[in-house]
Amino acid sequence: MKTRPELTLSDCERIAAAAVAHAQAHQWNVAIAILDDGGHLLHFLRMDGATPANAAIALDKARTAALSRRTSGSWEERVKAGRTAMLKMPGILPVQGGVPILVEGTCIGAVGVSGVQSHEDEQIAQAGIDALLKR
């Protein structure tokens, strides 16, 4: 039987705190979703000024990363390269800002962010993950 790490509430709080700190340092108002490896919501926050649409998009970006085990931006790159069929992949939002959380090569969840430019959303998500993994 395999055993693997999983996200705890404390882990989610650490990710969220670092992500919020990164966003606040740049005066960005975003929504942040942290999901488990099955794409189920574990932790969520919407900063003052982030829109309801940002909340839904952050969830979709995180779900894309959790279920596909790759960044949502990697799907965006495929579409940009002409693979428009990727737009029909179930449960995939091909927009940068969703990042899987990988521990020893295993996906344990994902972070999705929405509210600023997509590359900035990804920076925020990665800052949260880096705080958890101490990179």
Secondary structure, DSSP 8 states (H G I E B T S, - for coil): --------HHHHHHHHHHHHHHHHHTT---EEEEEETTS-EEEEEE-TT--HHHHHHHHHHHHHHHHHSS-HHHHHHHHHTT-GGGGGSTT---SS-EEEEEETTEEEEEEEEESS-HHHHHHHHHHHHHHHHT-
